[in-house]
Amino acid sequence: MKQFTYTITDSVGIHARPAGLLVKAAKALDSTITIARADGRSAGATKLMALMGLGVKQGETVTVTVEGGDEEGNFATMSKFFSENL
């Protein structure tokens, strides 16, 4: 299991468009990706409605967990995705 934290810079947080892109990116990987808020609520990165339901806003920090499969490669892919899209 590998984890990283990321502070959301997108002006409207994890809303429909970036959440959809995140789901698409996560489904292409062979690891389980989980996004967790500081308050302990979390959602699987392949679940669009659950991600949007977290209500993550700009400036909030999330913890991204990559577990199983090619953790190293998928960790790098998710790190790059977050920095480019969120």
N, CA, C and O atoms as a CHARMM CRD file, in Angstrom:
* protein
*
  344
    1    1 MET  N      0.84000  -1.17500   0.00000 PROA 1      0.00000
    2    1 MET  CA     0.00000   0.00000   0.00000 PROA 1      0.00000
    3    1 MET  C      0.88600   1.24000   0.00000 PROA 1      0.00000
    4    1 MET  O      1.84600   1.33900   0.76400 PROA 1      0.00000
    5    2 LYS  N      0.54100   2.17900  -0.87400 PROA 2      0.00000
    6    2 LYS  CA     1.26600   3.45100  -0.94400 PROA 2      0.00000
    7    2 LYS  C      0.24300   4.57300  -0.81400 PROA 2      0.00000
    8    2 LYS  O     -0.89000   4.45500  -1.28200 PROA 2      0.00000
    9    3 GLN  N      0.66000   5.66600  -0.16900 PROA 3      0.00000
   10    3 GLN  CA    -0.23300   6.80100   0.02400 PROA 3      0.00000
   11    3 GLN  C      0.48000   8.10100  -0.27800 PROA 3      0.00000
   12    3 GLN  O      1.69900   8.20400  -0.14800 PROA 3      0.00000
   13    4 PHE  N     -0.30100   9.09900  -0.68600 PROA 4      0.00000
   14    4 PHE  CA     0.20300  10.46000  -0.76800 PROA 4      0.00000
   15    4 PHE  C     -0.92900  11.40600  -0.41800 PROA 4      0.00000
   16    4 PHE  O     -2.10400  11.06100  -0.54600 PROA 4      0.00000
   17    5 THR  N     -0.57200  12.59200   0.02000 PROA 5      0.00000
   18    5 THR  CA    -1.58100  13.60800   0.29100 PROA 5      0.00000
   19    5 THR  C     -1.48400  14.66500  -0.78900 PROA 5      0.00000
   20    5 THR  O     -0.41300  14.92500  -1.33700 PROA 5      0.00000
   21    6 TYR  N     -2.62600  15.27000  -1.08500 PROA 6      0.00000
   22    6 TYR  CA    -2.67100  16.28500  -2.12600 PROA 6      0.00000
   23    6 TYR  C     -3.68500  17.34900  -1.72000 PROA 6      0.00000
   24    6 TYR  O     -4.79400  17.03800  -1.28600 PROA 6      0.00000
   25    7 THR  N     -3.28200  18.60800  -1.87100 PROA 7      0.00000
   26    7 THR  CA    -4.18700  19.71700  -1.60800 PROA 7      0.00000
   27    7 THR  C     -4.82400  20.13900  -2.92300 PROA 7      0.00000
   28    7 THR  O     -4.13000  20.49000  -3.87800 PROA 7      0.00000
   29    8 ILE  N     -6.15300  20.10000  -2.96400 PROA 8      0.00000
   30    8 ILE  CA    -6.91300  20.38500  -4.18100 PROA 8      0.00000
   31    8 ILE  C     -6.75100  21.85900  -4.56500 PROA 8      0.00000
   32    8 ILE  O     -6.99100  22.75200  -3.75200 PROA 8      0.00000
   33    9 THR  N     -6.34100  22.10000  -5.81200 PROA 9      0.00000
   34    9 THR  CA    -6.15300  23.46800  -6.29400 PROA 9      0.00000
   35    9 THR  C     -7.23700  23.89400  -7.27700 PROA 9      0.00000
   36    9 THR  O     -7.37800  25.08500  -7.55300 PROA 9      0.00000
   37   10 ASP  N     -8.00800  22.94300  -7.81400 PROA 10     0.00000
   38   10 ASP  CA    -9.09900  23.27300  -8.73200 PROA 10     0.00000
   39   10 ASP  C    -10.07700  24.19700  -8.01100 PROA 10     0.00000
   40   10 ASP  O    -10.44000  23.94300  -6.86200 PROA 10     0.00000
   41   11 SER  N    -10.50200  25.26500  -8.67800 PROA 11     0.00000
   42   11 SER  CA   -11.31900  26.29300  -8.03400 PROA 11     0.00000
   43   11 SER  C    -12.65400  25.79100  -7.50600 PROA 11     0.00000
   44   11 SER  O    -13.21800  26.40600  -6.60100 PROA 11     0.00000
   45   12 VAL  N    -13.17500  24.69800  -8.04100 PROA 12     0.00000
   46   12 VAL  CA   -14.44000  24.17300  -7.54100 PROA 12     0.00000
   47   12 VAL  C    -14.29100  22.78500  -6.91500 PROA 12     0.00000
   48   12 VAL  O    -15.29200  22.11000  -6.67300 PROA 12     0.00000
   49   13 GLY  N    -13.07300  22.35600  -6.65200 PROA 13     0.00000
   50   13 GLY  CA   -12.84300  21.07700  -5.97600 PROA 13     0.00000
   51   13 GLY  C    -13.06100  19.88200  -6.88900 PROA 13     0.00000
   52   13 GLY  O    -12.91200  19.96800  -8.10800 PROA 13     0.00000
   53   14 ILE  N    -13.41800  18.76500  -6.26600 PROA 14     0.00000
   54   14 ILE  CA   -13.67800  17.54000  -7.04200 PROA 14     0.00000
   55   14 ILE  C    -15.15300  17.56000  -7.42900 PROA 14     0.00000
   56   14 ILE  O    -15.99700  17.01400  -6.71900 PROA 14     0.00000
   57   15 HSD  N    -15.45500  18.19400  -8.55900 PROA 15     0.00000
   58   15 HSD  CA   -16.81700  18.27800  -9.07700 PROA 15     0.00000
   59   15 HSD  C    -16.95600  17.31400 -10.24400 PROA 15     0.00000
   60   15 HSD  O    -16.07100  16.48700 -10.46200 PROA 15     0.00000
   61   16 ALA  N    -18.03100  17.40000 -10.99100 PROA 16     0.00000
   62   16 ALA  CA   -18.38100  16.40400 -12.00300 PROA 16     0.00000
   63   16 ALA  C    -17.28800  16.13000 -13.04500 PROA 16     0.00000
   64   16 ALA  O    -16.93200  14.97400 -13.27200 PROA 16     0.00000
   65   17 ARG  N    -16.75700  17.17700 -13.67700 PROA 17     0.00000
   66   17 ARG  CA   -15.78300  16.94500 -14.75200 PROA 17     0.00000
   67   17 ARG  C    -14.50300  16.26700 -14.23700 PROA 17     0.00000
   68   17 ARG  O    -14.13400  15.21700 -14.76200 PROA 17     0.00000
   69   18 PRO  N    -13.81100  16.82700 -13.23000 PROA 18     0.00000
   70   18 PRO  CA   -12.58800  16.14800 -12.78300 PROA 18     0.00000
   71   18 PRO  C    -12.87300  14.81000 -12.10300 PROA 18     0.00000
   72   18 PRO  O    -12.04400  13.90100 -12.16400 PROA 18     0.00000
   73   19 ALA  N    -14.02600  14.67500 -11.46000 PROA 19     0.00000
   74   19 ALA  CA   -14.36700  13.38300 -10.85200 PROA 19     0.00000
   75   19 ALA  C    -14.53400  12.32900 -11.94500 PROA 19     0.00000
   76   19 ALA  O    -14.09800  11.19000 -11.77800 PROA 19     0.00000
   77   20 GLY  N    -15.16100  12.69900 -13.05700 PROA 20     0.00000
   78   20 GLY  CA   -15.31500  11.77500 -14.17600 PROA 20     0.00000
   79   20 GLY  C    -13.97200  11.36500 -14.75800 PROA 20     0.00000
   80   20 GLY  O    -13.76100  10.20100 -15.09800 PROA 20     0.00000
   81   21 LEU  N    -13.06800  12.32700 -14.87100 PROA 21     0.00000
   82   21 LEU  CA   -11.71900  12.01600 -15.36900 PROA 21     0.00000
   83   21 LEU  C    -10.97700  11.09900 -14.39500 PROA 21     0.00000
   84   21 LEU  O    -10.26200  10.18600 -14.80900 PROA 21     0.00000
   85   22 LEU  N    -11.15500  11.35300 -13.10000 PROA 22     0.00000
   86   22 LEU  CA   -10.50200  10.52600 -12.08300 PROA 22     0.00000
   87   22 LEU  C    -11.02200   9.09700 -12.13500 PROA 22     0.00000
   88   22 LEU  O    -10.23900   8.15000 -12.05300 PROA 22     0.00000
   89   23 VAL  N    -12.32600   8.93200 -12.27000 PROA 23     0.00000
   90   23 VAL  CA   -12.92000   7.58900 -12.36100 PROA 23     0.00000
   91   23 VAL  C    -12.35600   6.85700 -13.57300 PROA 23     0.00000
   92   23 VAL  O    -11.98400   5.68700 -13.47800 PROA 23     0.00000
   93   24 LYS  N    -12.29200   7.53900 -14.70200 PROA 24     0.00000
   94   24 LYS  CA   -11.76200   6.91700 -15.93000 PROA 24     0.00000
   95   24 LYS  C    -10.30100   6.49100 -15.74200 PROA 24     0.00000
   96   24 LYS  O     -9.91100   5.39300 -16.14000 PROA 24     0.00000
   97   25 ALA  N     -9.50200   7.36800 -15.13500 PROA 25     0.00000
   98   25 ALA  CA    -8.08500   7.05200 -14.90400 PROA 25     0.00000
   99   25 ALA  C     -7.93300   5.88600 -13.92600 PROA 25     0.00000
  100   25 ALA  O     -7.09900   5.00400 -14.13400 PROA 25     0.00000
  101   26 ALA  N     -8.73500   5.88100 -12.86300 PROA 26     0.00000
  102   26 ALA  CA    -8.63600   4.82700 -11.84500 PROA 26     0.00000
  103   26 ALA  C     -9.07200   3.47400 -12.38400 PROA 26     0.00000
  104   26 ALA  O     -8.48600   2.45000 -12.03400 PROA 26     0.00000
  105   27 LYS  N    -10.09800   3.45900 -13.23500 PROA 27     0.00000
  106   27 LYS  CA   -10.58800   2.19600 -13.79900 PROA 27     0.00000
  107   27 LYS  C     -9.56200   1.55800 -14.72700 PROA 27     0.00000
  108   27 LYS  O     -9.58800   0.34500 -14.93600 PROA 27     0.00000
  109   28 ALA  N     -8.66000   2.35900 -15.28400 PROA 28     0.00000
  110   28 ALA  CA    -7.64000   1.83300 -16.19100 PROA 28     0.00000
  111   28 ALA  C     -6.48600   1.15800 -15.43000 PROA 28     0.00000
  112   28 ALA  O     -5.63600   0.51300 -16.04400 PROA 28     0.00000
  113   29 LEU  N     -6.45400   1.30200 -14.10900 PROA 29     0.00000
  114   29 LEU  CA    -5.36100   0.75300 -13.29900 PROA 29     0.00000
  115   29 LEU  C     -5.77200  -0.56000 -12.64500 PROA 29     0.00000
  116   29 LEU  O     -6.95700  -0.83700 -12.46400 PROA 29     0.00000
  117   30 ASP  N     -4.76600  -1.36700 -12.29200 PROA 30     0.00000
  118   30 ASP  CA    -5.06800  -2.64900 -11.64500 PROA 30     0.00000
  119   30 ASP  C     -4.92600  -2.57700 -10.12300 PROA 30     0.00000
  120   30 ASP  O     -4.86200  -3.61500  -9.46400 PROA 30     0.00000
  121   31 SER  N     -4.87800  -1.37900  -9.56200 PROA 31     0.00000
  122   31 SER  CA    -4.83500  -1.18800  -8.11400 PROA 31     0.00000
  123   31 SER  C     -6.17200  -0.63400  -7.64400 PROA 31     0.00000
  124   31 SER  O     -6.94600  -0.09000  -8.43100 PROA 31     0.00000
  125   32 THR  N     -6.43000  -0.78000  -6.35800 PROA 32     0.00000
  126   32 THR  CA    -7.59900  -0.15400  -5.74200 PROA 32     0.00000
  127   32 THR  C     -7.16500   1.22800  -5.26900 PROA 32     0.00000
  128   32 THR  O     -6.22200   1.35400  -4.48800 PROA 32     0.00000
  129   33 ILE  N     -7.85400   2.26200  -5.74200 PROA 33     0.00000
  130   33 ILE  CA    -7.52100   3.64700  -5.40200 PROA 33     0.00000
  131   33 ILE  C     -8.62200   4.18200  -4.49500 PROA 33     0.00000
  132   33 ILE  O     -9.80300   4.09200  -4.82800 PROA 33     0.00000
  133   34 THR  N     -8.23700   4.73700  -3.35100 PROA 34     0.00000
  134   34 THR  CA    -9.19700   5.29600  -2.40200 PROA 34     0.00000
  135   34 THR  C     -8.82500   6.74000  -2.10600 PROA 34     0.00000
  136   34 THR  O     -7.65300   7.05600  -1.90100 PROA 34     0.00000
  137   35 ILE  N     -9.82500   7.61700  -2.08300 PROA 35     0.00000
  138   35 ILE  CA    -9.64100   9.02900  -1.76300 PROA 35     0.00000
  139   35 ILE  C    -10.27900   9.26500  -0.40200 PROA 35     0.00000
  140   35 ILE  O    -11.44900   8.93900  -0.20300 PROA 35     0.00000
  141   36 ALA  N     -9.52000   9.82900   0.54300 PROA 36     0.00000
  142   36 ALA  CA   -10.04000  10.06900   1.88800 PROA 36     0.00000
  143   36 ALA  C     -9.87000  11.53100   2.28200 PROA 36     0.00000
  144   36 ALA  O     -8.82900  12.14000   2.03400 PROA 36     0.00000
  145   37 ARG  N    -10.90800  12.07900   2.89600 PROA 37     0.00000
  146   37 ARG  CA   -10.86800  13.44700   3.43300 PROA 37     0.00000
  147   37 ARG  C    -10.24300  13.41700   4.82500 PROA 37     0.00000
  148   37 ARG  O    -10.08300  12.35300   5.42300 PROA 37     0.00000
  149   38 ALA  N     -9.89600  14.58800   5.32700 PROA 38     0.00000
  150   38 ALA  CA    -9.32600  14.70700   6.66100 PROA 38     0.00000
  151   38 ALA  C    -10.31300  14.26900   7.74100 PROA 38     0.00000
  152   38 ALA  O     -9.89600  13.83200   8.81300 PROA 38     0.00000
  153   39 ASP  N    -11.62600  14.37900   7.47200 PROA 39     0.00000
  154   39 ASP  CA   -12.62900  13.99500   8.47000 PROA 39     0.00000
  155   39 ASP  C    -12.87700  12.48700   8.51900 PROA 39     0.00000
  156   39 ASP  O    -13.71500  12.01900   9.28900 PROA 39     0.00000
  157   40 GLY  N    -12.14500  11.72600   7.69500 PROA 40     0.00000
  158   40 GLY  CA   -12.24900  10.27200   7.72200 PROA 40     0.00000
  159   40 GLY  C    -13.17000   9.67100   6.67800 PROA 40     0.00000
  160   40 GLY  O    -13.13200   8.46100   6.45500 PROA 40     0.00000
  161   41 ARG  N    -13.99900  10.48600   6.03000 PROA 41     0.00000
  162   41 ARG  CA   -14.85600   9.95500   4.97500 PROA 41     0.00000
  163   41 ARG  C    -13.99600   9.61500   3.76400 PROA 41     0.00000
  164   41 ARG  O    -13.03500  10.31800   3.45300 PROA 41     0.00000
  165   42 SER  N    -14.35500   8.52300   3.08500 PROA 42     0.00000
  166   42 SER  CA   -13.56100   8.12400   1.91900 PROA 42     0.00000
  167   42 SER  C    -14.46800   7.53100   0.85200 PROA 42     0.00000
  168   42 SER  O    -15.62900   7.20400   1.09800 PROA 42     0.00000
  169   43 ALA  N    -13.89500   7.40300  -0.35100 PROA 43     0.00000
  170   43 ALA  CA   -14.62400   6.83000  -1.48200 PROA 43     0.00000
  171   43 ALA  C    -13.63100   6.15900  -2.41900 PROA 43     0.00000
  172   43 ALA  O    -12.48800   6.59700  -2.55500 PROA 43     0.00000
  173   44 GLY  N    -14.08300   5.10000  -3.05500 PROA 44     0.00000
  174   44 GLY  CA   -13.28500   4.45200  -4.07900 PROA 44     0.00000
  175   44 GLY  C    -13.22000   5.36100  -5.29400 PROA 44     0.00000
  176   44 GLY  O    -14.21500   5.98100  -5.66700 PROA 44     0.00000
  177   45 ALA  N    -12.05600   5.43900  -5.90600 PROA 45     0.00000
  178   45 ALA  CA   -11.86000   6.35600  -7.03400 PROA 45     0.00000
  179   45 ALA  C    -12.60200   5.92200  -8.29300 PROA 45     0.00000
  180   45 ALA  O    -12.63600   6.67000  -9.27000 PROA 45     0.00000
  181   46 THR  N    -13.19400   4.73300  -8.29300 PROA 46     0.00000
  182   46 THR  CA   -13.95400   4.28900  -9.46400 PROA 46     0.00000
  183   46 THR  C    -15.45300   4.54700  -9.29500 PROA 46     0.00000
  184   46 THR  O    -16.24500   4.15700 -10.15200 PROA 46     0.00000
  185   47 LYS  N    -15.84300   5.19100  -8.21200 PROA 47     0.00000
  186   47 LYS  CA   -17.25700   5.44900  -7.90100 PROA 47     0.00000
  187   47 LYS  C    -17.55600   6.93600  -8.03800 PROA 47     0.00000
  188   47 LYS  O    -17.29600   7.70700  -7.11400 PROA 47     0.00000
  189   48 LEU  N    -18.10000   7.34800  -9.18400 PROA 48     0.00000
  190   48 LEU  CA   -18.32800   8.75600  -9.48700 PROA 48     0.00000
  191   48 LEU  C    -19.19100   9.45700  -8.44500 PROA 48     0.00000
  192   48 LEU  O    -18.79200  10.49700  -7.92000 PROA 48     0.00000
  193   49 MET  N    -20.33800   8.92300  -8.14100 PROA 49     0.00000
  194   49 MET  CA   -21.25600   9.58600  -7.21000 PROA 49     0.00000
  195   49 MET  C    -20.66400   9.65300  -5.80300 PROA 49     0.00000
  196   49 MET  O    -20.86400  10.64100  -5.09500 PROA 49     0.00000
  197   50 ALA  N    -19.94400   8.61900  -5.39500 PROA 50     0.00000
  198   50 ALA  CA   -19.31600   8.62300  -4.07000 PROA 50     0.00000
  199   50 ALA  C    -18.23300   9.70000  -3.99200 PROA 50     0.00000
  200   50 ALA  O    -18.10900  10.38400  -2.97600 PROA 50     0.00000
  201   51 LEU  N    -17.45000   9.85100  -5.06500 PROA 51     0.00000
  202   51 LEU  CA   -16.41900  10.89100  -5.09400 PROA 51     0.00000
  203   51 LEU  C    -17.04700  12.27200  -4.99900 PROA 51     0.00000
  204   51 LEU  O    -16.59700  13.10500  -4.21200 PROA 51     0.00000
  205   52 MET  N    -18.06800  12.52000  -5.78400 PROA 52     0.00000
  206   52 MET  CA   -18.72100  13.81800  -5.75200 PROA 52     0.00000
  207   52 MET  C    -19.39600  14.04200  -4.39700 PROA 52     0.00000
  208   52 MET  O    -19.46900  15.17300  -3.91800 PROA 52     0.00000
  209   53 GLY  N    -19.88500  12.97000  -3.78400 PROA 53     0.00000
  210   53 GLY  CA   -20.53200  13.05000  -2.48500 PROA 53     0.00000
  211   53 GLY  C    -19.60000  13.42900  -1.35500 PROA 53     0.00000
  212   53 GLY  O    -20.05200  13.88100  -0.30300 PROA 53     0.00000
  213   54 LEU  N    -18.29400  13.25000  -1.56000 PROA 54     0.00000
  214   54 LEU  CA   -17.33400  13.66300  -0.53300 PROA 54     0.00000
  215   54 LEU  C    -17.33800  15.18100  -0.35700 PROA 54     0.00000
  216   54 LEU  O    -17.02800  15.69200   0.71900 PROA 54     0.00000
  217   55 GLY  N    -17.69200  15.89300  -1.42600 PROA 55     0.00000
  218   55 GLY  CA   -17.76900  17.34900  -1.33900 PROA 55     0.00000
  219   55 GLY  C    -16.43000  18.02600  -1.09200 PROA 55     0.00000
  220   55 GLY  O    -16.35600  19.00000  -0.34400 PROA 55     0.00000
  221   56 VAL  N    -15.37400  17.51900  -1.71300 PROA 56     0.00000
  222   56 VAL  CA   -14.04000  18.08900  -1.51800 PROA 56     0.00000
  223   56 VAL  C    -13.94700  19.42900  -2.25100 PROA 56     0.00000
  224   56 VAL  O    -14.21800  19.51200  -3.44900 PROA 56     0.00000
  225   57 LYS  N    -13.56600  20.45600  -1.52900 PROA 57     0.00000
  226   57 LYS  CA   -13.47600  21.81900  -2.05700 PROA 57     0.00000
  227   57 LYS  C    -12.01500  22.22400  -2.27200 PROA 57     0.00000
  228   57 LYS  O    -11.09200  21.55100  -1.81300 PROA 57     0.00000
  229   58 GLN  N    -11.83400  23.33100  -2.97600 PROA 58     0.00000
  230   58 GLN  CA   -10.49800  23.87600  -3.19300 PROA 58     0.00000
  231   58 GLN  C     -9.85400  24.16300  -1.83400 PROA 58     0.00000
  232   58 GLN  O    -10.49800  24.68600  -0.92400 PROA 58     0.00000
  233   59 GLY  N     -8.57600  23.81200  -1.71800 PROA 59     0.00000
  234   59 GLY  CA    -7.82900  24.06000  -0.48800 PROA 59     0.00000
  235   59 GLY  C     -7.85300  22.90300   0.49600 PROA 59     0.00000
  236   59 GLY  O     -7.05700  22.88400   1.43400 PROA 59     0.00000
  237   60 GLU  N     -8.74100  21.94200   0.30900 PROA 60     0.00000
  238   60 GLU  CA    -8.78600  20.77700   1.19300 PROA 60     0.00000
  239   60 GLU  C     -7.71700  19.77300   0.78000 PROA 60     0.00000
  240   60 GLU  O     -7.37300  19.64900  -0.39600 PROA 60     0.00000
  241   61 THR  N     -7.20500  19.06600   1.77200 PROA 61     0.00000
  242   61 THR  CA    -6.19800  18.04900   1.51000 PROA 61     0.00000
  243   61 THR  C     -6.83100  16.67100   1.60300 PROA 61     0.00000
  244   61 THR  O     -7.54600  16.36300   2.55600 PROA 61     0.00000
  245   62 VAL  N     -6.56000  15.85200   0.60600 PROA 62     0.00000
  246   62 VAL  CA    -7.06000  14.47400   0.58800 PROA 62     0.00000
  247   62 VAL  C     -5.87400  13.51500   0.64600 PROA 62     0.00000
  248   62 VAL  O     -4.75500  13.85700   0.26300 PROA 62     0.00000
  249   63 THR  N     -6.14600  12.32100   1.12900 PROA 63     0.00000
  250   63 THR  CA    -5.14700  11.25800   1.13400 PROA 63     0.00000
  251   63 THR  C     -5.55100  10.24500   0.07600 PROA 63     0.00000
  252   63 THR  O     -6.67800   9.74900   0.07200 PROA 63     0.00000
  253   64 VAL  N     -4.62800   9.94600  -0.81400 PROA 64     0.00000
  254   64 VAL  CA    -4.87800   8.99400  -1.89300 PROA 64     0.00000
  255   64 VAL  C     -4.11300   7.71700  -1.56800 PROA 64     0.00000
  256   64 VAL  O     -2.90100   7.74700  -1.35700 PROA 64     0.00000
  257   65 THR  N     -4.82700   6.59600  -1.52900 PROA 65     0.00000
  258   65 THR  CA    -4.22100   5.30400  -1.22300 PROA 65     0.00000
  259   65 THR  C     -4.27200   4.42500  -2.46500 PROA 65     0.00000
  260   65 THR  O     -5.31300   4.29100  -3.10800 PROA 65     0.00000
  261   66 VAL  N     -3.13600   3.83200  -2.78700 PROA 66     0.00000
  262   66 VAL  CA    -3.01400   2.91600  -3.92500 PROA 66     0.00000
  263   66 VAL  C     -2.64900   1.55500  -3.34500 PROA 66     0.00000
  264   66 VAL  O     -1.61700   1.40800  -2.69100 PROA 66     0.00000
  265   67 GLU  N     -3.50400   0.55900  -3.58700 PROA 67     0.00000
  266   67 GLU  CA    -3.28700  -0.74500  -2.96600 PROA 67     0.00000
  267   67 GLU  C     -3.47300  -1.87400  -3.97200 PROA 67     0.00000
  268   67 GLU  O     -4.46300  -1.91400  -4.70200 PROA 67     0.00000
  269   68 GLY  N     -2.51000  -2.79000  -4.00200 PROA 68     0.00000
  270   68 GLY  CA    -2.58700  -3.95400  -4.87500 PROA 68     0.00000
  271   68 GLY  C     -2.11400  -3.65500  -6.28900 PROA 68     0.00000
  272   68 GLY  O     -1.92000  -2.49700  -6.65800 PROA 68     0.00000
  273   69 GLY  N     -1.93200  -4.70000  -7.07100 PROA 69     0.00000
  274   69 GLY  CA    -1.49300  -4.53900  -8.45700 PROA 69     0.00000
  275   69 GLY  C     -0.10500  -3.92800  -8.54100 PROA 69     0.00000
  276   69 GLY  O      0.74000  -4.17100  -7.67900 PROA 69     0.00000
  277   70 ASP  N      0.12600  -3.14900  -9.56100 PROA 70     0.00000
  278   70 ASP  CA     1.40700  -2.46300  -9.77000 PROA 70     0.00000
  279   70 ASP  C      1.39000  -1.15300  -8.97900 PROA 70     0.00000
  280   70 ASP  O      1.18600  -0.07800  -9.54300 PROA 70     0.00000
  281   71 GLU  N      1.60600  -1.25700  -7.66400 PROA 71     0.00000
  282   71 GLU  CA     1.48600  -0.08300  -6.80000 PROA 71     0.00000
  283   71 GLU  C      2.42600   1.04600  -7.21100 PROA 71     0.00000
  284   71 GLU  O      2.02200   2.20800  -7.23500 PROA 71     0.00000
  285   72 GLU  N      3.65700   0.72000  -7.53000 PROA 72     0.00000
  286   72 GLU  CA     4.63200   1.76500  -7.89700 PROA 72     0.00000
  287   72 GLU  C      4.18500   2.54400  -9.12800 PROA 72     0.00000
  288   72 GLU  O      4.13600   3.77300  -9.10800 PROA 72     0.00000
  289   73 GLY  N      3.86300   1.83400 -10.18400 PROA 73     0.00000
  290   73 GLY  CA     3.44900   2.48000 -11.43000 PROA 73     0.00000
  291   73 GLY  C      2.13700   3.22700 -11.28100 PROA 73     0.00000
  292   73 GLY  O      1.99000   4.34000 -11.78600 PROA 73     0.00000
  293   74 ASN  N      1.17800   2.61500 -10.58500 PROA 74     0.00000
  294   74 ASN  CA    -0.12700   3.24800 -10.40000 PROA 74     0.00000
  295   74 ASN  C     -0.04400   4.43900  -9.45200 PROA 74     0.00000
  296   74 ASN  O     -0.78400   5.41000  -9.60800 PROA 74     0.00000
  297   75 PHE  N      0.85100   4.36900  -8.47400 PROA 75     0.00000
  298   75 PHE  CA     1.09500   5.49700  -7.57600 PROA 75     0.00000
  299   75 PHE  C      1.60100   6.69600  -8.38600 PROA 75     0.00000
  300   75 PHE  O      1.13700   7.82000  -8.19700 PROA 75     0.00000
  301   76 ALA  N      2.55100   6.44900  -9.28400 PROA 76     0.00000
  302   76 ALA  CA     3.09500   7.51500 -10.13200 PROA 76     0.00000
  303   76 ALA  C      2.01200   8.08200 -11.05200 PROA 76     0.00000
  304   76 ALA  O      1.93300   9.29400 -11.25000 PROA 76     0.00000
  305   77 THR  N      1.18700   7.20900 -11.60700 PROA 77     0.00000
  306   77 THR  CA     0.10200   7.64700 -12.49500 PROA 77     0.00000
  307   77 THR  C     -0.89000   8.53300 -11.74600 PROA 77     0.00000
  308   77 THR  O     -1.28700   9.58200 -12.25400 PROA 77     0.00000
  309   78 MET  N     -1.29200   8.12600 -10.55500 PROA 78     0.00000
  310   78 MET  CA    -2.25100   8.91400  -9.77100 PROA 78     0.00000
  311   78 MET  C     -1.63200  10.23300  -9.30700 PROA 78     0.00000
  312   78 MET  O     -2.30400  11.26400  -9.31800 PROA 78     0.00000
  313   79 SER  N     -0.38100  10.21400  -8.90700 PROA 79     0.00000
  314   79 SER  CA     0.29700  11.45600  -8.49200 PROA 79     0.00000
  315   79 SER  C      0.29600  12.46200  -9.63400 PROA 79     0.00000
  316   79 SER  O      0.00100  13.64100  -9.43800 PROA 79     0.00000
  317   80 LYS  N      0.62900  11.98400 -10.83200 PROA 80     0.00000
  318   80 LYS  CA     0.65000  12.84900 -12.01400 PROA 80     0.00000
  319   80 LYS  C     -0.75400  13.34400 -12.33300 PROA 80     0.00000
  320   80 LYS  O     -0.94000  14.52200 -12.63900 PROA 80     0.00000
  321   81 PHE  N     -1.74400  12.45900 -12.26500 PROA 81     0.00000
  322   81 PHE  CA    -3.12200  12.85500 -12.55600 PROA 81     0.00000
  323   81 PHE  C     -3.57200  13.97800 -11.62700 PROA 81     0.00000
  324   81 PHE  O     -4.13100  14.97600 -12.08200 PROA 81     0.00000
  325   82 PHE  N     -3.33100  13.82000 -10.33500 PROA 82     0.00000
  326   82 PHE  CA    -3.77100  14.83400  -9.36900 PROA 82     0.00000
  327   82 PHE  C     -3.07900  16.17500  -9.64100 PROA 82     0.00000
  328   82 PHE  O     -3.73700  17.21600  -9.61900 PROA 82     0.00000
  329   83 SER  N     -1.78800  16.17100  -9.89300 PROA 83     0.00000
  330   83 SER  CA    -1.08200  17.43100 -10.11000 PROA 83     0.00000
  331   83 SER  C     -1.52700  18.11300 -11.40500 PROA 83     0.00000
  332   83 SER  O     -1.50900  19.34100 -11.48300 PROA 83     0.00000
  333   84 GLU  N     -1.92200  17.34900 -12.41300 PROA 84     0.00000
  334   84 GLU  CA    -2.34000  17.93300 -13.68900 PROA 84     0.00000
  335   84 GLU  C     -3.81000  18.31400 -13.75500 PROA 84     0.00000
  336   84 GLU  O     -4.18100  19.19700 -14.52800 PROA 84     0.00000
  337   85 ASN  N     -4.66000  17.66200 -12.95500 PROA 85     0.00000
  338   85 ASN  CA    -6.10000  17.84100 -13.09700 PROA 85     0.00000
  339   85 ASN  C     -6.84000  18.39400 -11.88500 PROA 85     0.00000
  340   85 ASN  O     -7.94900  18.91100 -12.02500 PROA 85     0.00000
  341   86 LEU  N     -6.25600  18.29700 -10.72100 PROA 86     0.00000
  342   86 LEU  CA    -6.97800  18.72500  -9.53400 PROA 86     0.00000
  343   86 LEU  C     -6.18600  19.74500  -8.74100 PROA 86     0.00000
  344   86 LEU  O     -6.65000  20.21600  -7.70200 PROA 86     0.00000
